[in-house]
Amino acid sequence: MPPLPIYLDNHATTPVDPRVLEAMLPYFTQRFGNAGSTSHSFGHEAKAAVDQARELIAEGIGCSPREIVFTSGATESNNLALRGVAERTRRRGNHIVSVTTEHKAVLDPCKRLSRQGYEITWLQPDRFGRVSAEQVREAMRTDTILVTIMLANNEIGTLQPIREIGQLCRERGVLFHTDATQALGKVPIHVEEDFIDILSFSGHKLYGPKGCGGVYIRRKNPRVHLTPIMDGGGHESGFRSGTLNVPGIVGVGAACEVAQEEMATEPNRLAELRDRLEGGILSRLDGVTVNGHPIYRLPNTSNMAFAGVDGEALLTAFNAEFAVSSGSACTSASMEPSFVLRAIGVSDELAYSSIRFSLGRSNTAEQIDRVVNRVVETVSALRTPVRQAVAAGAARVLP
């Protein structure tokens, strides 16, 4: 059996950490109780496990365990945040501020709200994918009810000035939501110091299980009120009805605990590997640019454009040896260049040639060196026919 490809697509999903799996396994079999059935020991045991997970997550972001609400993941959490705030506060205003480079799980709920009569102001980021607190200030109106800006971009890794934006929102009395899906476990987050009122996250981006995540909802100074988007049973303080996914919740809690334990070392290790990847490629290939902010960026993320090469051809060539993703948003019906890269001014041609490398715990320096060599070989090989064709055309027009 051939060896598995080197995995460099950790923004798409991460493998469940063995320590996380170990914590989850008993709750599939021996400890299988329903956390809502507290009339017997099975239910009490399940509820205790859920409560412990809340504590572990809360400790990681600086909030009270009571402020953590479990969902199926960040997409549901984002919908609950945006639609829940909009419906609850419509009498006060109907204006929302967001950014053109948000994840679809924020863009699409905002578009739905727009069709329902809400007004959305879309901020345009700079060429590195960043917006400023001043842009947010200028966009705010007397009827603004929510600002929603992701903490870290999922394609280019750019980090937003969350603390400055959050402080501005607090001063103006406007709720501040951030999609922290890609940031949780990779960079420090503290909801009090960052003035965050609502925060969305998913387990499978930080070595936890798929299909389970949550949302932080502030309970005081100010207390956030949301209209639930799911009814039936009143679970999770009425915010999210439905039987709790106890094994998944245990896994998310364990994943947050492991991430906190490794926060002092793992981000630095990943940043060194990312710099090794970029330095190795940039020193041996011309026509390569890095998309995203050079400083304010996730430590594990590198989005690179390879001029003169089709991104899909690169992915096909890499497929057997390592797993990465294209900078293009592709569907079965059409292929369009990444809207994130377009928004920061990258040409369609370069957007089509962009590749996202997102590193993780399993990656080593030896793997990165292998990837660098393969990228250089592949890009050079794909460019050769183009250069030969250009040279031949130039020769034909010479006298």
N, C-alpha and C positions, 0 to 999 in steps of 0.2 A: 504493500500500500504506500503510495507516494506521501511525503510529508505535507502537512497542512500549510497553506500559504501564510506568510507573515501578516498578522492582522494589524492594519493601520486605519481602521474605520470606526474608532471608538465614539465618535459623535453620533453615529447611527445607533449603535447599541454596544454594551459591554458584556463580557461573559460574567456570569455570577461568580463572585469570589468564593473559593472553597469554605472560608470562614462564615460567609453569609449562608451558603447552602447548609452547612452543619447546623446553624441556628434554626433554619426553616424546617428541616426534615421531620422533627417530632410532631409538628403541627399538621402534617398530612395524615398521620396515622394514630399514634398513641394519644396525642393531645388535640383531638379533632373537634372540640366543642365550638359552639356558636357563641361569640362574645356577647350576644344579646340575650342569651338564655342563662340568666344569673340565678336561677332557682336551684341549681345543683353545681357540683364541683367541676364538671367538665366546662360549663360556661364561665365559672369564676376563673378557671385556669386560662382560658382563652382571653378573657377580658384583661387579666393581669399582664398577659403577653403584649396585648395591644397598648396598654397603658405604659409599659416599659419602653415600647417602640416610640411612643409619643415623647417620652422623656429624652431618649437618645437623639431624636431629630431636633427637639427644642433646644437641647444643650448645644447642638452644632450651629444654630443660627441665633441664639440669644433671646429666646422667647419662653413663654409659659407653655407647658404641655397641653393645656386646655385650648391653646390657640392653633393647634394642629388638627386639620380635618383630612381624613383619608379619602382618596378618590381612586379612579382607575388609572390616573396618570396626569401629566401636565396638560394635555389637550382638554380633558374635562375640567381640570382646575382653572385653566385660562377662561373657558366658557363660563364657569361659575363666577369667576371674578368679574369679567366684563359685563356679562348679561345680568348677573346678580346685582351689581352696583347700578347699572343703567336703569333697571326696572324699579329698584328701591328708591332711587333719588331723582326720578324724572320730574317730580314737581319742583325740585330746586333748580334743575338745569338739564340740558341735553347735549352738552358739548364734551368731547373726549379728545385728548391729545395722544398721538402715537407716532411711530417712526416707520418709514417705508421699508425698512430692512427687517422688520419683525418676522417671526416664524408664522407660517400659515395658521397655526392654532390661535394666533392673535389677529392676524390680518382678516381672516374669514369671519370670525365673530363680529369684528368691527364693521365689516361690509354688510353683514346681516343687520346690525343696529342702524347703519346708515339707511338701509331700505325701510326701516321702521320709523324714520324721522329724526334720528340722532345726527348730529353734525360731528364729523371727524376731521381734525386738522392733522395732516401728515407731515411730519418734520423730515427734511432732507439732510442726511448725514454728510460729513465731509468726505474727502477721498480715501480716508482711512476707515470709514464706517462709523464715525463718532458724531454724536450731537452734543450740544452744550446746554448748560442750565439756562444761559441767556436765551437760547432759542425757545426753550420751554416757557420762560417768562414772557417772551413776546407773543407766544401762541395762546397763552391763558386769557380767558375772558371771565366776566362776572358769572356766566352760566356754566363754567367748566366744572364737571363733576369727577373726572378721573383722568389721570395721566398714566399710561401704560407703556413702559420702555423695558426691553429685555436687558438683563444684566450682562450677558455675553452672547455674541452672535454665533449661531450654529454653523455658519459656513466659513467665516473668516476669523472667528475667535475674538473680535474686538470687544473690549470691555467699555461699558458706558460709565460716565461720572455719576454713578447712582447716588452717592451720598449728597452731592451738591443739588441734584435734581430733587431728591427726597426732602431735603431741608427747605427748598423753595416751596414745594407742595405743602409742607407742614405750615409754613408761614402764611400761605394763601388759603389754607383750610380746604385743600383739594386732596382727595384720596390718591395714593400712589401705589400702583401695582407693578411688579416686575416678574417676568418669566425668567426664573433662575435655573431652568432645566440643565443647561450646559455648564453652569458655574458651580453648582452645589458640589462640594467635595474637591473642587480644584482650586478655588480661591476663597479666602476668608469672607464670611457673610455675617453681619450682625444687624438684625432688623431694627434694634433701637438706635444704634449709632448711625445707621444708614437711613433712618426715617422711613422705613418701608411699612406700608399698611397691609398689603396683600402680596404673597409670594407663592409662585407655582413651582412644582418640581416633580420629577419622575424617578423611580427607582432604577430603571434599567440603564440610565446614563452614568451611574456611579457604582456599578458592579452589584446591583441588586436585581430583583426579578422584573420581568416585563408585566405590564398590566396592572401596576400598582404605583401610586404616588400620592401626592397630597397638596394641600394649600395651607399656608399660614394666613390666619385672619385675625387681625388685631382686635383685642377685647377692651382696651382702654387707651385713652389719650391719643387719638379718639377711638371710641368703640365703633367697629365697622359692622354695618348691617347689610346683609345680602338677601335678595330673594332667591330661594333655592330653584334650581332648574330640574330637579328630580323630586317627586313626591312619593310617599308611601312608607310609613313606619317611623319617620322622624329621627332616624339614626344620625350620629355625628352632630348632636346639638341642633338637629333640624336642618342643617346645611346640605346633607347628602344622604338621602335614604337609601337603604340597601344593606343586605347582610355583609358584614365586614369580611374581607379577604385576609383571614388571620395569618396564614403562612406568608403571604405576600407582604403584609404589614410588618411582620417580624423580620423579614428579609430587608425591607427598606430601612428599618431601625438599625439592624446590624451593619448594613452598608454605610450608613451615616457614622456609626461608631468607628468603624475601620478607617473611614476617610479622615475623621478628626484625629485619630491616632497617628496617621501618616502625613498629616498636613505640613508638618515641619520639614519633611524630607522629600516626599514624592513629587510635589510640584517643581522643586528645584531640579530633581533628577530628570523629569520630563522636559523641562526647559533646556537642559543641556543636550538631551537627545534631539530635540527639535532644532536647536542651533547647529548641531552636528549635521543633521539632514540638510538644512538650508545651506550651510557653509560648504558642504561637500558638493552639492549640485551647482551652486552659484559660482564656485571657483573653477568648475570644469565645463560649464555650458554658458554661452552667451544667450541673449534674448529670453532671459527668465526673470520674472518679477514676482515679488511676494505681495499678495493681496491682504490688506488688513493693517492694523496699527503696529508699528515697529516696537512699541513699548507696552501700551495698554492692550494686552492680548493674552488669551488663555495660554498657559505654559505648554500645552500639548498640541497646539494647533498650527498648521502651516498650509496656507492655500496659495499655490504657485501656478502662474500662467506660463506656458511654454510656447512662445511665438513660433508660428509656422508649423504647428502640429495640431491635429485634431484630437480633442480630449477623449472621444470615444475610441479612437484608434489606440491611444495610450492605455486606456482601461483594458481593452481587449488583449493587448500585448502583456500587460502586467498580471492578468487574471490568474494564471497558474502559480505565480510566485508570491504575490502579496495582494492584499485586499485594501483598496482605497476607493474613494468616490469622486465623481466628476463635479466640477463647479457648475455644471449645467443642470437645470431642472428638466428632466426628461419624462415624458409620458408615452404611453403606447400610441397615442394619436398624433403627437407632435413633439418636436424638440425645440425648446426655446432656451436661450442663454439665461443664466442665473439672474433673477431679478435683483438679488442682493448685489452682485457684481455690477450690474447695469446702474444701480442706484448710486454707487460710489464712483461712477464715471469710467468703468472699464469698458472698452470697446466690445462689440459682439464677437469679433474675431478672437480676442484674448479670453473673453468669458468662455467661449467654446473650448479653449485650450487649457482651461484651469483644472487643477486637480487638488482635492483636499486630502491632506494627510492628518489624521488625528491619532496621536500616540496614546498608549496605555500601559498598565502595570506589567504586562507580559513582555514588552519590548526591551531589547538590549542594544548596546552599542554595536555589537557584531551584526545584529539584524539591520540596523540603520546603515551600516557600511555596505552591506549586501544590496540594500534598496538603492542607495546612492549609485553604486556601480551599474545596476540594472537600468535605472532611470537615464543615466548618461548614455549608456549603450543604445537604449531604445529610442530616445529622442534624436540622437545623432543619426541612427539608421533611418528613421522616418523623415528626417529633414533632407537627407542626401538626394533622393529623387527630385525633390523640389528645387534644390540648388542646381542640380544637373540640368533641369528643364530651363531654369532662369539663365544659366550660362549658355545653353544651346540657343536660346532665343536671342541673347545678346550677340552671339557670334553671327547669327543670320543677318543682323542689321548692320554689321560692320562692312565698310567698303572693301 
